[in-house]
């Protein structure tokens, strides 16, 4: 385990393993509504658009908003995935959301929380520059995660 830790310090797990540049396969499948100036860095789940209060509980089936912040001056592409009860689930109709957030702004993506029969945790991860993994592009090594939310069944 120590050897793996030492390698991660020197070689990112997301870094291309060859000297060839990666081809950009980015095709946006989600449009983010731009809220204006950047208020957050990273990703946040909330039931009210444009509101950044921390909540730990959301009801299944509820309409929810994913806030994705971009503090860079340039537009940033993101690949976004969600985990419900430790298993990857779709966000809307997509297993992976691909979107670009305008520089210096926060994007808003609406989606519905999946139905659950028992309480399960939901967490979202956003990967900036998903297909621009090259030596020296250290921003592509970052991963942003939302606060873990507990999803409750409507019937509980």
Secondary structure as UniProt FT lines:
FT   HELIX           2..10
FT   TURN            13..14
FT   STRAND          33..37
FT   STRAND          42..46
FT   TURN            49..50
FT   STRAND          57..59
FT   TURN            60..61
FT   STRAND          63..70
FT   STRAND          76..84
FT   TURN            85..86
FT   STRAND          87..89
FT   TURN            92..93
FT   STRAND          97..101
FT   TURN            103..104
FT   STRAND          105..112
FT   STRAND          120..128
FT   TURN            129..131
FT   TURN            135..136
FT   HELIX           138..141
FT   STRAND          144..145
FT   STRAND          149..152
FT   TURN            154..155
//
